[in-house]
Amino acid sequence: MRFCSLGSGSGGNATLIEASQGITSTQVLVDCGFSLRELCRRLTRVGSAPEQLSAVFITHEHGDHAGCVLGLAQKYRLPVWTSRGTWRAIEKPDFDRSLLHLCRAGDDLDLGDLCLQPLAVPHDAQEPLQLRCHDGQRHLGVLTDLGHACGSVVAALQGLDGLLLECNHDETLLRASNYPASLKRRILGTHGHLSNEAAAQVLTAVRHPGLRQIAAAHLSERNNTAALASAALAGVLDCRADDVPVATQNEGLAWLDLG
């Protein structure tokens, strides 16, 4: 089982997860916050293509996550999994409903060699979901948009082998930025985004000896740096900051293997 990021940040997010069992292989795209042309280019860059995808999972309706999902699904006949609230926010009348699959927190979504387990998170969207995924042996957490990690989220992320974790902003940089006060309040609020410090607290709560792959994601281009994000997580892991991968907006993140 492995995962990579096609790009992560306010300009667009997409995570590719792959599991293989002998002769079979399953790829699921989590979010596709780019134009269809750009998404296909980024898939090619990591050795994949829309035709190789088994399904698309959309965490919430914001454009940097939902992006081209409707066009992608209809052109390549891909099933789309998302919450009812997210679907209400992105629904288009001409979309082929046979491709739509609604889910909610607590479901087990069996998609070939992968099982997706959505979990509810506090974020400023209609019915946002993040994910725990597994192939029967290895477990991956995808936690890229939430204002804080409530007890149920922390409980759902115990025993992971890998974690893609939001490190959206450095609080000092954000407070000193020229963002409008209302936007600062939204980002800093309980339904906004995780700071580097908050992400480190999440990592502290779920860390265990088997957690072998941790990567930072969804960094703010203006209110964070890769060095600050990786240093915050490295402080929990007792390792060098250079040893903590960071998903970038333009280049994403290379494949990380959980095996």
N, C-alpha and C positions, 0 to 999 in steps of 0.2 A: 504494500500500500504506500502511495506517495501523493504529494500535493505540490502545486506551484501557484504563484500569483501571476496573472497576466498584466497586472497593474493595480495599484491601490492608492487612493487619495481622493480628494474632493472632485477631481476631474474624471473619475471612473474607477470601478472596482470589478474584478472578476477573479475567481479562484477555481482552479481545475483540480479535481480529486480523482485518482485512479486506483483501482484495485484489480488484481489478477488472481485467478485461481486455475492454475494449470493452463489449459488451452483457451480459457475465456478471459475477457478483460472488460471492465466497465469504467467509463469516464463520465463524471457528472460535473457540470459547470454550475458553480454557485455564484449567482449574479452575473450580469453582462452589461455593465454601465458604460458602454462605448457605442459608437456607430457600428452598423453591421460590417462595413468594410474594414474598420479598424480592429474589430474583434477577430475577424477571420485572419487578418495579418498577424495578430498576436498569437492566435492558436498555431499558426504555421511556425512561428518562431520557437515554440516549445515542442514541435514535432507532432502536432495534432491538427484536427480539422473539424468543421461542424458535422461532417458525416460520421465521425468517430464518437460523437457524444451519444450517451444513452438518455440523458434528460438534462433539464435546466431547473435549478431551484432558485427562486427569488426571495431574498430575505425581507425586503420591504420596497415600497413604491418610489422612493427617491430616485431621481434621474441618474445619479452616479452609481446606482445598483440595478435598477430595472432596465434602463437604456433601451437596447434594441430587441428585448426579449420577444415581443410579439412578431416582429418581422423575421427574426431568427427561427422561431418555432414553426411559423407557417412555411417558410421557404424550405426548411430541411425536415419538416414533419417530426419535430421533437416534442415530447411531452413536457409540459411545464407544471411544476409543483410550487404552490405558494399558499398563503393563508387567504381566507375569505376576505378579510379586511384589505389586504394588499390587492387582491383581485378587483375589489370594488373601486380602488383608487386608480388602477391602470387599465381597466376594462375598455375595450373598443368593440363596437357592435359587429364589425366585420371579422372578428377573430373566430377561428374554427374551434368551437367549444369542445370538440372531441379530443383536443390536445391538452385540455385543462384538467388538472387534478388538484383539488383543494385539500389542505391538511391543517392540522393545528398542533399546538404544543403537546407532547406526550405520545404522538403517533410514532410508529415504526414504519418507515417507507423502504420496502425491499426493492432495490433497483439493481438487478443482476447480482454482481459480486459485492455490492455495497449496500449497507443499511444506513439510512439517514434518520436521525432522531431530533426533530425540531424542538427548540426550547424557547419559551416566551422571555423577552427581555424588555427593560424599560428604555424606550427610545421614542422620539417624537414622530411617530408614524402610526398608521391605522391599526395594524396588528403585526408588529415586527417579530420575526423569528430569527434565531441563530441556530447553530447546528452542533451536534455531536455525531460523528460518522464512524462506522467500523466495518471491517471485512470479516468479522467473526473472531479475529485475533488482535488486530491493531486498532487503536481508537484515536481519532483526531477531533479536536475542538476547533470550531471556526467562530470567533467572537470579535466582530469588527465594528459594530455600531450599537453602543448602549451608553446610557448616562452613568450607571453604576451597576455593580455586580451584586444583586440581591442574593439572599440565602439560597433560593431555589436554583439560581444560575451556578453558583459555586458548587452546590451539591451535584448538579448534573455534569460537572466537568472534572469530577474526581477520577483518578485512575487512567488518565490519558497517556498516550505515547507521543502525541504531538499537539501543538497548540499554535494557531495563528491568532494573534492578540492585538487588538486596537491599542495604539499609542498615539492618540490624535494630536495632543498638544502639550507644550510645556506651559504650565499655568502662569508663570512669570512673564513669558513672552506674550501670551494671549492677553493678559491684563494690561500690558504696556502697548499693545497694538492699536492701530487706528480703526479697528472694527467698531461698528456702532454698539452702544451699550446694550441694546436689546439682543444683538447677536451674541455678544459675550455672555449674557445671562443664559441664553438658550444652550450654548455649548457647555457652559459650566454647570448647568442644572442637572437634576437627577434623571432627566430624559434626554440629555445631550450626548456628549462623547467622553471617553475615558482620557484623562491626562496620563502623562508618563508615570506619575506617582500612583495614580489609581490602578493603572495596569500592573505596576509592580506589586501592589497589594493583592490583586487577583492572582498573579503568579505565585505569590507566597502562599495563598490559600489552597492552591491546587498542586503545588510542587510535590513530587515524590521521586524516588530513585529511577522509576521507569519512564519518566517524562524526558524523552531524548531529543526531541526537535521542538524548539520554540522560536517563533519568528514574529517580529513587530510589523504592524500593518496600519493602513489608513492614517498616515502622518499628514498633518496640516503642512502645506507648502510654506505658509507664512508664519506659523506659530509653533514650529517644531523643527528639529534637525534629526537626521539619522543617528548622529553621535549622541545626542541627548537621550533618544529613545533606547538605543542599544545599551547605553550606560545604566539606565534605570533598571532594565531587565537583568543585565549582567550582575548588578549588585545583589540581586536575589539568588542568582545561580552560582555566585562565587567564581565567575570566569571573566575573561577579558571581554571588553565591549566588542572587539573585532570578531568574537566568536558567536555573536547574536545576529543572525540574518535580519535584514530589514527589507520589506517589500516597498519598492519605489513606484512613483506614478508612471514613469516612462518605461522602465525596464521590468517592473514586477519583481519576481523572485524565482530563481532557478528551482528545479525539482528538488524536493527534500524527501528522502526515503525514510519510512517508519520501520522498515524491516531490519 
